Amino acid sequence: MDTRERLVRAAQESFAVRGYDATSIRRLAQVVGIKESSVYKHFRSKEEILAAVLDRARDQMESTAAGLQVSFTDPTRAADQLAGLGSDSLLHVAQALMDAWLHDPDVVVARRVLTLEQYRTPEVGRRLRDWMVNDAVAHQSILFAALMEQGLFLAADPRAVALAFWGPVLAILIAAEAGDEELARERLRLHVEHFTTTHVVERAAS
């Protein structure tokens, strides 16, 4: 494991336990066993280290989606892929992302850090809103617009459709963090099935 990777790992642990604000560059250097000045060979600031921690979580979510043959970074491509995966594809993707959200170590650490620090550190709060709300809704707006253009979704404002999908999913994920995972999975199924019934164009039997 190279020095940069060790710094990210040390930051993940320290941010989650001590908090972002209480973690210093000096402490991370001590944990890794290097001089404080050496940290700046890899990162220009503590904020950049936080970005690396969040990037790790994003990479894991992207890997999860890729395992289902759905792009996490290109919503137009994701629409094409979802169209070819069958009627249950949206539910399968949502379930897989819930698994990563609740159980992937990199994702768990990132969301814990963001949640704990959002009120103490404005920049962290902004990153949390971008990750959990703004970026997700923007991505899904493009995704659903593409599905509408393909005639697979009923015509509507794609931004409203994205909010209708993601709002309940986010609420279910947040409740599942400290609650009944089995109940959360049932709620997710009910939501996605209702969303699909409401927005997907019915296809005549061939």
NUBA-122333 format. One record per atom (N, C-alpha, C): residue number from 1; residue in one letter; x, y, z. Coordinates in pm, whole numbers, plus 50000, padded with zeros to 5 digits. Atoms other than C-alpha are relative to their C-alpha. Example, Ala and Ser with C-alpha at 12.3 -4.5 7.8 and 13.67 -1.06 7.14 Angstrom:
BEGIN
pos | code | x | y | z
1 | A | 50089 | 49881 | 50000
1 | A | 51230 | 49550 | 50780
1 | A | 50090 | 50120 | 50000
2 | S | 49918 | 49881 | 49994
2 | S | 51367 | 49894 | 50714
2 | S | 49923 | 50109 | 50073
END
This chain:
BEGIN
pos | code | x | y | z
1 | M | 50085 | 49881 | 50000
1 | M | 50000 | 50000 | 50000
1 | M | 50088 | 50124 | 50000
2 | D | 49914 | 49882 | 50008
2 | D | 50156 | 50331 | 49893
2 | D | 49958 | 50105 | 50103
3 | T | 50023 | 49898 | 49897
3 | T | 50172 | 50643 | 50110
3 | T | 49867 | 50071 | 49981
4 | R | 50127 | 49930 | 50024
4 | R | 49878 | 50816 | 49945
4 | R | 49882 | 49915 | 50047
5 | E | 50107 | 50091 | 49958
5 | E | 49657 | 50513 | 50002
5 | E | 49994 | 49990 | 50152
6 | R | 49997 | 50008 | 49853
6 | R | 49769 | 50488 | 50365
6 | R | 49943 | 50126 | 50063
7 | L | 50057 | 49875 | 49950
7 | L | 49681 | 50854 | 50417
7 | L | 49848 | 50001 | 49988
8 | V | 50145 | 50005 | 50018
8 | V | 49333 | 50801 | 50276
8 | V | 49938 | 49907 | 50103
9 | R | 50052 | 50095 | 49901
9 | R | 49281 | 50498 | 50499
9 | R | 50003 | 50060 | 50140
10 | A | 49990 | 49935 | 49868
10 | A | 49403 | 50690 | 50804
10 | A | 49895 | 50108 | 50015
11 | A | 50102 | 49894 | 49996
11 | A | 49172 | 50978 | 50716
11 | A | 49861 | 49942 | 50016
12 | Q | 50130 | 50064 | 49985
12 | Q | 48874 | 50747 | 50679
12 | Q | 49972 | 49967 | 50146
13 | E | 50018 | 50040 | 49860
13 | E | 48926 | 50612 | 51029
13 | E | 49990 | 50120 | 50092
14 | S | 49998 | 49885 | 49911
14 | S | 49007 | 50944 | 51193
14 | S | 49878 | 50090 | 49981
15 | F | 50118 | 49918 | 50026
15 | F | 48727 | 51138 | 51024
15 | F | 49876 | 49937 | 50062
16 | A | 50118 | 50069 | 49949
16 | A | 48475 | 50873 | 51129
16 | A | 49996 | 49997 | 50153
17 | V | 49994 | 50013 | 49854
17 | V | 48595 | 50851 | 51491
17 | V | 50013 | 50136 | 50068
18 | R | 49971 | 49871 | 49937
18 | R | 48730 | 51198 | 51574
18 | R | 49924 | 50117 | 49937
19 | G | 50065 | 49892 | 50073
19 | G | 48550 | 51404 | 51313
19 | G | 50098 | 50068 | 49906
20 | Y | 49917 | 49932 | 50099
20 | Y | 48677 | 51599 | 51015
20 | Y | 50072 | 50119 | 50061
21 | D | 49943 | 49877 | 49945
21 | D | 48732 | 51924 | 51204
21 | D | 50110 | 49971 | 50102
22 | A | 49904 | 50033 | 49894
22 | A | 48922 | 51752 | 51487
22 | A | 50120 | 49922 | 49950
23 | T | 49888 | 50074 | 50058
23 | T | 49154 | 51564 | 51253
23 | T | 50095 | 50098 | 49932
24 | S | 49901 | 49910 | 50057
24 | S | 49473 | 51750 | 51169
24 | S | 50090 | 49927 | 49901
25 | I | 49900 | 50057 | 50091
25 | I | 49725 | 51696 | 50892
25 | I | 50112 | 49937 | 50082
26 | R | 49893 | 50052 | 49916
26 | R | 49982 | 51645 | 51166
26 | R | 49964 | 49862 | 50054
27 | R | 50041 | 50129 | 49945
27 | R | 49781 | 51362 | 51320
27 | R | 50004 | 49892 | 49893
28 | L | 49997 | 50099 | 50107
28 | L | 49740 | 51186 | 50988
28 | L | 50142 | 49960 | 49966
29 | A | 49859 | 50030 | 50026
29 | A | 50114 | 51213 | 50929
29 | A | 50055 | 49907 | 50106
30 | Q | 49953 | 50084 | 49890
30 | Q | 50181 | 51060 | 51271
30 | Q | 49948 | 49857 | 49987
31 | V | 50059 | 50132 | 50015
31 | V | 49942 | 50771 | 51207
31 | V | 50070 | 49921 | 49890
32 | V | 49937 | 50067 | 50114
32 | V | 50105 | 50693 | 50873
32 | V | 50150 | 49982 | 50022
33 | G | 49858 | 50011 | 49972
33 | G | 50456 | 50747 | 51011
33 | G | 50087 | 50079 | 49905
34 | I | 49921 | 49914 | 50088
34 | I | 50573 | 51030 | 50787
34 | I | 50002 | 50142 | 50059
35 | K | 49996 | 49861 | 49956
35 | K | 50664 | 51395 | 50834
35 | K | 49875 | 50074 | 49952
36 | E | 50117 | 49922 | 50039
36 | E | 50382 | 51647 | 50825
36 | E | 50018 | 50061 | 49861
37 | S | 49975 | 49938 | 50131
37 | S | 50544 | 51818 | 50527
37 | S | 49986 | 49901 | 49885
38 | S | 50009 | 50102 | 50105
38 | S | 50543 | 51488 | 50337
38 | S | 49857 | 49978 | 49953
39 | V | 50141 | 50016 | 50039
39 | V | 50163 | 51482 | 50337
39 | V | 49970 | 50084 | 49877
40 | Y | 50030 | 49906 | 50108
40 | Y | 50167 | 51778 | 50099
40 | Y | 50059 | 49958 | 49866
41 | K | 49956 | 50057 | 50126
41 | K | 50347 | 51571 | 49839
41 | K | 49885 | 49926 | 49932
42 | H | 50112 | 50079 | 50051
42 | H | 50020 | 51382 | 49800
42 | H | 49868 | 50077 | 49998
43 | F | 50123 | 49921 | 49991
43 | F | 49748 | 51629 | 49902
43 | F | 50034 | 50145 | 50034
44 | R | 49973 | 49858 | 49975
44 | R | 49740 | 52008 | 49899
44 | R | 49934 | 50050 | 50128
45 | S | 50073 | 49953 | 49883
45 | S | 49498 | 52035 | 50192
45 | S | 49920 | 49885 | 50060
46 | K | 50086 | 50100 | 49937
46 | K | 49279 | 51844 | 50434
46 | K | 49871 | 49982 | 49920
47 | E | 50121 | 50009 | 50083
47 | E | 48982 | 51925 | 50212
47 | E | 50023 | 49905 | 49883
48 | E | 49969 | 50089 | 50111
48 | E | 49155 | 51742 | 49929
48 | E | 50004 | 49855 | 50047
49 | I | 50004 | 50136 | 49944
49 | I | 49197 | 51439 | 50156
49 | I | 49856 | 49955 | 50016
50 | L | 50142 | 50033 | 49989
50 | L | 48825 | 51452 | 50232
50 | L | 49943 | 49964 | 49863
51 | A | 50047 | 50029 | 50135
51 | A | 48758 | 51462 | 49858
51 | A | 50041 | 49859 | 49957
52 | A | 49953 | 50135 | 50034
52 | A | 48967 | 51145 | 49819
52 | A | 49917 | 49894 | 50072
53 | V | 50085 | 50093 | 49925
53 | V | 48761 | 50974 | 50091
53 | V | 49864 | 49986 | 49931
54 | L | 50129 | 50003 | 50068
54 | L | 48440 | 51069 | 49910
54 | L | 50011 | 49934 | 49863
55 | D | 49978 | 50064 | 50130
55 | D | 48584 | 50963 | 49575
55 | D | 50003 | 49849 | 50015
56 | R | 49996 | 50144 | 49975
56 | R | 48649 | 50621 | 49725
56 | R | 49858 | 49944 | 50009
57 | A | 50139 | 50045 | 49987
57 | A | 48282 | 50592 | 49818
57 | A | 49928 | 50003 | 49865
58 | R | 50062 | 49991 | 50132
58 | R | 48171 | 50711 | 49474
58 | R | 50048 | 49886 | 49910
59 | D | 49946 | 50109 | 50081
59 | D | 48400 | 50455 | 49312
59 | D | 49932 | 49868 | 50034
60 | Q | 50065 | 50124 | 49959
60 | Q | 48240 | 50178 | 49516
60 | Q | 49856 | 49995 | 49949
61 | M | 50136 | 49997 | 50052
61 | M | 47890 | 50290 | 49418
61 | M | 50001 | 49977 | 49849
62 | E | 49987 | 50019 | 50144
62 | E | 48002 | 50307 | 49055
62 | E | 50029 | 49854 | 49967
63 | S | 49967 | 50140 | 50020
63 | S | 48150 | 49958 | 49083
63 | S | 49877 | 49911 | 50019
64 | T | 50123 | 50076 | 49976
64 | T | 47823 | 49828 | 49225
64 | T | 49907 | 50008 | 49879
65 | A | 50085 | 49982 | 50118
65 | A | 47627 | 49974 | 48934
65 | A | 50058 | 49929 | 49878
66 | A | 49935 | 50064 | 50114
66 | A | 47882 | 49846 | 48683
66 | A | 49980 | 49849 | 50005
67 | G | 50025 | 50143 | 49985
67 | G | 47834 | 49497 | 48824
67 | G | 49863 | 49958 | 49949
68 | L | 50134 | 50024 | 50053
68 | L | 47472 | 49527 | 48715
68 | L | 49988 | 50046 | 49855
69 | Q | 49994 | 49953 | 50139
69 | Q | 47580 | 49656 | 48372
69 | Q | 49923 | 50131 | 49982
70 | V | 50065 | 49869 | 50006
70 | V | 47448 | 50006 | 48448
70 | V | 50103 | 50106 | 50035
71 | S | 49903 | 49894 | 49975
71 | S | 47661 | 50320 | 48425
71 | S | 49954 | 50090 | 50114
72 | F | 50028 | 49910 | 49888
72 | F | 47681 | 50529 | 48743
72 | F | 50041 | 50143 | 49967
73 | T | 49947 | 49868 | 50034
73 | T | 47849 | 50822 | 48568
73 | T | 49940 | 50061 | 49873
74 | D | 50057 | 49953 | 50126
74 | D | 47676 | 50847 | 48229
74 | D | 49851 | 49966 | 49998
75 | P | 50142 | 50033 | 49990
75 | P | 47297 | 50874 | 48275
75 | P | 49934 | 49963 | 49868
76 | T | 50058 | 50035 | 50130
76 | T | 47219 | 50860 | 47903
76 | T | 50033 | 49855 | 49965
77 | R | 49961 | 50140 | 50023
77 | R | 47414 | 50537 | 47870
77 | R | 49925 | 49908 | 50095
78 | A | 50073 | 50080 | 49902
78 | A | 47248 | 50409 | 48188
78 | A | 49857 | 49974 | 49954
79 | A | 50137 | 50017 | 50051
79 | A | 46907 | 50466 | 48027
79 | A | 49995 | 49889 | 49896
80 | D | 49994 | 50106 | 50102
80 | D | 47004 | 50248 | 47730
80 | D | 50018 | 49864 | 50066
81 | Q | 49974 | 50127 | 49933
81 | Q | 47133 | 49980 | 47965
81 | Q | 49879 | 49952 | 50077
82 | L | 50120 | 50038 | 49926
82 | L | 46824 | 49985 | 48187
82 | L | 49891 | 49950 | 49906
83 | A | 50102 | 50039 | 50097
83 | A | 46602 | 49959 | 47881
83 | A | 50019 | 49856 | 49954
84 | G | 49973 | 50135 | 50047
84 | G | 46771 | 49634 | 47788
84 | G | 50003 | 49894 | 50108
85 | L | 49988 | 50095 | 49889
85 | L | 46763 | 49474 | 48131
85 | L | 49868 | 49942 | 50049
86 | G | 50128 | 50055 | 49959
86 | G | 46391 | 49410 | 48172
86 | G | 49926 | 50085 | 50100
87 | S | 50090 | 49919 | 49919
87 | S | 46104 | 49536 | 48384
87 | S | 50044 | 50016 | 50144
88 | D | 49957 | 49994 | 49860
88 | D | 46269 | 49465 | 48720
88 | D | 50136 | 50067 | 50017
89 | S | 49863 | 49948 | 49994
89 | S | 46596 | 49639 | 48635
89 | S | 50016 | 50113 | 50101
90 | L | 49990 | 49887 | 49908
90 | L | 46525 | 49956 | 48835
90 | L | 50001 | 49952 | 50144
91 | L | 50002 | 50055 | 49864
91 | L | 46443 | 49753 | 49146
91 | L | 50132 | 49931 | 50033
92 | H | 49873 | 50068 | 49976
92 | H | 46758 | 49541 | 49110
92 | H | 50112 | 50100 | 50026
93 | V | 49899 | 49897 | 49978
93 | V | 46973 | 49853 | 49082
93 | V | 49982 | 50065 | 50136
94 | A | 50028 | 49937 | 49870
94 | A | 46804 | 50016 | 49382
94 | A | 50040 | 49910 | 50116
95 | Q | 49964 | 50094 | 49894
95 | Q | 46852 | 49703 | 49592
95 | Q | 50151 | 49987 | 50014
96 | A | 49854 | 50010 | 49995
96 | A | 47219 | 49677 | 49499
96 | A | 50062 | 50124 | 50061
97 | L | 49948 | 49876 | 49943
97 | L | 47279 | 50042 | 49584
97 | L | 49970 | 50008 | 50149
98 | M | 50028 | 50006 | 49856
98 | M | 47108 | 49989 | 49920
98 | M | 50103 | 49912 | 50070
99 | D | 49898 | 50087 | 49942
99 | D | 47349 | 49702 | 49987
99 | D | 50131 | 50076 | 50020
100 | A | 49876 | 49923 | 49990
100 | A | 47646 | 49928 | 49914
100 | A | 49987 | 50110 | 50105
101 | W | 50024 | 49890 | 49907
101 | W | 47497 | 50216 | 50114
101 | W | 50012 | 49953 | 50145
102 | L | 50006 | 50049 | 49863
102 | L | 47451 | 50002 | 50425
102 | L | 50122 | 49919 | 50041
103 | H | 49899 | 50099 | 49962
103 | H | 47742 | 49759 | 50407
103 | H | 50139 | 50019 | 49942
104 | D | 49866 | 49979 | 50053
104 | D | 48031 | 49876 | 50190
104 | D | 50079 | 50091 | 50093
105 | P | 49926 | 49921 | 49900
105 | P | 48301 | 50003 | 50432
105 | P | 50034 | 50141 | 49953
106 | D | 49964 | 49867 | 50050
106 | D | 48412 | 50294 | 50211
106 | D | 49880 | 50093 | 49996
107 | V | 50122 | 49919 | 50008
107 | V | 48056 | 50414 | 50158
107 | V | 49949 | 50035 | 50139
108 | V | 50048 | 49977 | 49863
108 | V | 47960 | 50374 | 50525
108 | V | 50082 | 50109 | 50068
109 | V | 49914 | 49898 | 49938
109 | V | 48260 | 50578 | 50640
109 | V | 49972 | 50137 | 49942
110 | A | 50022 | 49870 | 50064
110 | A | 48198 | 50854 | 50386
110 | A | 49870 | 50064 | 50046
111 | R | 50127 | 49939 | 49960
111 | R | 47834 | 50904 | 50472
111 | R | 49997 | 50030 | 50149
112 | R | 49994 | 49971 | 49856
112 | R | 47908 | 50884 | 50846
112 | R | 50074 | 50131 | 50024
113 | V | 49922 | 49876 | 49985
113 | V | 48171 | 51156 | 50817
113 | V | 49916 | 50120 | 49957
114 | L | 50080 | 49888 | 50050
114 | L | 47944 | 51377 | 50609
114 | L | 49884 | 50033 | 50092
115 | T | 50116 | 49978 | 49913
115 | T | 47647 | 51329 | 50838
115 | T | 50041 | 50065 | 50132
116 | L | 49956 | 49948 | 49870
116 | L | 47840 | 51399 | 51159
116 | L | 50050 | 50143 | 49989
117 | E | 49930 | 49872 | 50012
117 | E | 48025 | 51702 | 51026
117 | E | 49920 | 50109 | 49929
118 | Q | 50069 | 49905 | 50087
118 | Q | 47760 | 51874 | 50815
118 | Q | 49966 | 50132 | 50068
119 | Y | 50040 | 49877 | 49930
119 | Y | 47661 | 52127 | 51084
119 | Y | 50121 | 50076 | 50056
120 | R | 49881 | 49936 | 49945
120 | R | 48012 | 52199 | 51209
120 | R | 50089 | 50059 | 49892
121 | T | 49911 | 49957 | 50108
121 | T | 48186 | 52240 | 50876
121 | T | 49918 | 50025 | 49874
122 | P | 50085 | 49968 | 50115
122 | P | 47997 | 52423 | 50598
122 | P | 50039 | 49928 | 49872
123 | E | 49956 | 50066 | 50122
123 | E | 48210 | 52272 | 50322
123 | E | 49958 | 49854 | 49999
124 | V | 50043 | 50139 | 49991
124 | V | 48132 | 51922 | 50445
124 | V | 49849 | 49990 | 49977
125 | G | 50143 | 49998 | 50021
125 | G | 47763 | 52009 | 50458
125 | G | 49964 | 50015 | 49853
126 | R | 50024 | 49982 | 50143
126 | R | 47778 | 52127 | 50098
126 | R | 50026 | 49871 | 49924
127 | R | 49966 | 50126 | 50068
127 | R | 47946 | 51805 | 49990
127 | R | 49892 | 49895 | 50026
128 | L | 50106 | 50095 | 49968
128 | L | 47678 | 51602 | 50171
128 | L | 49877 | 50025 | 49913
129 | R | 50118 | 49967 | 50080
129 | R | 47397 | 51786 | 49993
129 | R | 50023 | 49967 | 49852
130 | D | 49971 | 50032 | 50139
130 | D | 47570 | 51747 | 49658
130 | D | 49993 | 49849 | 49977
131 | W | 49992 | 50146 | 50017
131 | W | 47634 | 51375 | 49707
131 | W | 49863 | 49934 | 50012
132 | M | 50123 | 50071 | 49969
132 | M | 47299 | 51276 | 49854
132 | M | 49877 | 50057 | 49930
133 | V | 50119 | 49939 | 50059
133 | V | 47064 | 51520 | 49681
133 | V | 50029 | 50057 | 49860
134 | N | 49986 | 49925 | 50126
134 | N | 47188 | 51756 | 49409
134 | N | 50055 | 49916 | 49885
135 | D | 49941 | 50080 | 50107
135 | D | 47413 | 51522 | 49211
135 | D | 49909 | 49885 | 49960
136 | A | 50089 | 50113 | 50028
136 | A | 47171 | 51230 | 49243
136 | A | 49880 | 50043 | 49916
137 | V | 50118 | 49952 | 50074
137 | V | 46871 | 51432 | 49122
137 | V | 50040 | 50045 | 49859
138 | A | 49955 | 49958 | 50133
138 | A | 47070 | 51585 | 48835
138 | A | 50025 | 49879 | 49910
139 | H | 49972 | 50123 | 50076
139 | H | 47190 | 51241 | 48723
139 | H | 49870 | 49933 | 49957
140 | Q | 50124 | 50071 | 50030
140 | Q | 46844 | 51088 | 48744
140 | Q | 49909 | 50079 | 49908
141 | S | 50080 | 49918 | 50092
141 | S | 46680 | 51382 | 48565
141 | S | 50038 | 49970 | 49856
142 | I | 49953 | 50033 | 50135
142 | I | 46895 | 51308 | 48260
142 | I | 49962 | 49857 | 49964
143 | L | 50035 | 50140 | 50021
143 | L | 46835 | 50934 | 48299
143 | L | 49854 | 49985 | 49960
144 | F | 50143 | 50015 | 50028
144 | F | 46456 | 50965 | 48309
144 | F | 49960 | 50074 | 49872
145 | A | 50027 | 49930 | 50126
145 | A | 46455 | 51221 | 48026
145 | A | 50033 | 49910 | 49881
146 | A | 49960 | 50091 | 50108
146 | A | 46639 | 50968 | 47810
146 | A | 49900 | 49885 | 49986
147 | L | 50099 | 50108 | 50005
147 | L | 46391 | 50694 | 47903
147 | L | 49868 | 50050 | 49940
148 | M | 50120 | 49940 | 50062
148 | M | 46105 | 50929 | 47807
148 | M | 50020 | 50012 | 49849
149 | E | 49972 | 49986 | 50143
149 | E | 46270 | 50999 | 47471
149 | E | 49992 | 49866 | 49928
150 | Q | 50007 | 50134 | 50058
150 | Q | 46288 | 50624 | 47411
150 | Q | 49858 | 49944 | 50002
151 | G | 50137 | 50046 | 49993
151 | G | 45915 | 50596 | 47481
151 | G | 49975 | 49897 | 50108
152 | L | 50013 | 50099 | 49893
152 | L | 45971 | 50378 | 47787
152 | L | 49934 | 50058 | 50124
153 | F | 50064 | 49932 | 49887
153 | F | 45852 | 50636 | 48043
153 | F | 49898 | 50099 | 49946
154 | L | 50100 | 49901 | 50036
154 | L | 45543 | 50854 | 48029
154 | L | 50062 | 50139 | 50000
155 | A | 49946 | 49864 | 50010
155 | A | 45615 | 51213 | 47927
155 | A | 49965 | 50080 | 50125
156 | A | 50017 | 49918 | 49879
156 | A | 45662 | 51443 | 48228
156 | A | 50126 | 50083 | 50016
157 | D | 49878 | 49925 | 49969
157 | D | 45910 | 51689 | 48374
157 | D | 50099 | 49902 | 50063
158 | P | 49907 | 50100 | 49945
158 | P | 46214 | 51463 | 48427
158 | P | 50055 | 50038 | 50136
159 | R | 49953 | 49958 | 49867
159 | R | 46323 | 51673 | 48724
159 | R | 49901 | 49958 | 50107
160 | A | 50103 | 50041 | 49904
160 | A | 45993 | 51604 | 48898
160 | A | 50000 | 49849 | 50017
161 | V | 49995 | 50146 | 49992
161 | V | 46019 | 51235 | 48813
161 | V | 50120 | 49955 | 50082
162 | A | 49881 | 50033 | 49921
162 | A | 46371 | 51224 | 48955
162 | A | 49975 | 50022 | 50149
163 | L | 50032 | 49972 | 49860
163 | L | 46250 | 51385 | 49277
163 | L | 49902 | 49896 | 50055
164 | A | 50099 | 50099 | 49957
164 | A | 45956 | 51143 | 49293
164 | A | 50065 | 49865 | 50027
165 | F | 49929 | 50127 | 49978
165 | F | 46197 | 50851 | 49265
165 | F | 50097 | 50009 | 50117
166 | W | 49889 | 49996 | 49907
166 | W | 46491 | 50966 | 49474
166 | W | 49960 | 50042 | 50141
167 | G | 50040 | 49955 | 49867
167 | G | 46312 | 51140 | 49761
167 | G | 49965 | 49885 | 50093
168 | P | 50030 | 50115 | 49915
168 | P | 46154 | 50822 | 49902
168 | P | 50117 | 49903 | 50017
169 | V | 49884 | 50089 | 49987
169 | V | 46466 | 50616 | 49825
169 | V | 50095 | 50053 | 50107
170 | L | 49909 | 49940 | 49902
170 | L | 46680 | 50858 | 50026
170 | L | 49943 | 49987 | 50140
171 | A | 50063 | 50014 | 49868
171 | A | 46431 | 50856 | 50315
171 | A | 50010 | 49856 | 50050
172 | I | 49991 | 50141 | 49962
172 | I | 46430 | 50475 | 50314
172 | I | 50143 | 49964 | 50041
173 | L | 49860 | 50028 | 49968
173 | L | 46812 | 50459 | 50311
173 | L | 50039 | 50059 | 50135
174 | I | 49966 | 49935 | 49873
174 | I | 46844 | 50706 | 50599
174 | I | 49936 | 49926 | 50116
175 | A | 50067 | 50074 | 49894
175 | A | 46587 | 50517 | 50806
175 | A | 50065 | 49864 | 50023
176 | A | 49940 | 50133 | 49989
176 | A | 46763 | 50188 | 50732
176 | A | 50133 | 50001 | 50073
177 | E | 49868 | 49992 | 49937
177 | E | 47094 | 50312 | 50872
177 | E | 49995 | 49960 | 50147
178 | A | 50010 | 50029 | 49857
178 | A | 46970 | 50276 | 51230
178 | A | 49874 | 49921 | 50031
179 | G | 50127 | 50068 | 49979
179 | G | 46661 | 50065 | 51183
179 | G | 49998 | 49858 | 49948
180 | D | 50027 | 50136 | 50044
180 | D | 46515 | 49745 | 51045
180 | D | 50031 | 49989 | 49851
181 | E | 49960 | 50010 | 50140
181 | E | 46692 | 49653 | 50723
181 | E | 49897 | 49922 | 49919
182 | E | 50101 | 50078 | 50072
182 | E | 46430 | 49395 | 50629
182 | E | 49879 | 50088 | 49965
183 | L | 50110 | 49907 | 50026
183 | L | 46157 | 49659 | 50664
183 | L | 50038 | 50099 | 49891
184 | A | 49954 | 49905 | 50102
184 | A | 46365 | 49901 | 50457
184 | A | 49996 | 49937 | 49861
185 | R | 50000 | 50066 | 50130
185 | R | 46398 | 49647 | 50178
185 | R | 49857 | 49983 | 49948
186 | E | 50139 | 50012 | 50041
186 | E | 46024 | 49590 | 50176
186 | E | 49945 | 50136 | 49955
187 | R | 50042 | 49865 | 50040
187 | R | 45963 | 49965 | 50164
187 | R | 50058 | 50039 | 49864
188 | L | 49936 | 49969 | 50128
188 | L | 46210 | 49997 | 49878
188 | L | 49928 | 49930 | 49887
189 | R | 50073 | 50076 | 50103
189 | R | 46031 | 49725 | 49684
189 | R | 49865 | 50066 | 49970
190 | L | 50131 | 49937 | 50019
190 | L | 45691 | 49889 | 49740
190 | L | 50013 | 50132 | 49924
191 | H | 49982 | 49871 | 50066
191 | H | 45822 | 50229 | 49636
191 | H | 50034 | 49984 | 49853
192 | V | 49957 | 50015 | 50139
192 | V | 45996 | 50112 | 49319
192 | V | 49887 | 49941 | 49915
193 | E | 50111 | 50057 | 50075
193 | E | 45698 | 49901 | 49215
193 | E | 49892 | 50105 | 49972
194 | H | 50099 | 49894 | 50020
194 | H | 45462 | 50196 | 49267
194 | H | 50052 | 50103 | 49899
195 | F | 49940 | 49903 | 50093
195 | F | 45700 | 50432 | 49085
195 | F | 49994 | 49947 | 49858
196 | T | 50002 | 50061 | 50133
196 | T | 45725 | 50191 | 48793
196 | T | 49859 | 49999 | 49943
197 | T | 50139 | 50002 | 50045
197 | T | 45347 | 50150 | 48774
197 | T | 49953 | 50139 | 49957
198 | T | 50043 | 49863 | 50026
198 | T | 45307 | 50528 | 48775
198 | T | 50065 | 50061 | 49877
199 | H | 49924 | 49927 | 50102
199 | H | 45574 | 50627 | 48523
199 | H | 50039 | 49919 | 49876
200 | V | 49955 | 50080 | 50114
200 | V | 45661 | 50335 | 48294
200 | V | 49884 | 49976 | 49904
201 | V | 50101 | 50024 | 50103
201 | V | 45472 | 50298 | 47966
201 | V | 49970 | 49851 | 49994
202 | E | 50039 | 50141 | 50010
202 | E | 45275 | 49974 | 47953
202 | E | 50022 | 49951 | 49858
203 | R | 49974 | 50059 | 50131
203 | R | 45379 | 49747 | 47672
203 | R | 49895 | 49894 | 49971
204 | A | 50097 | 50102 | 50037
204 | A | 45124 | 49541 | 47485
204 | A | 50069 | 49866 | 49988
205 | A | 49943 | 50134 | 50008
205 | A | 45182 | 49168 | 47506
205 | A | 50018 | 49963 | 49853
206 | S | 49973 | 50038 | 50139
206 | S | 45342 | 49031 | 47190
206 | S | 49944 | 49863 | 49970
END
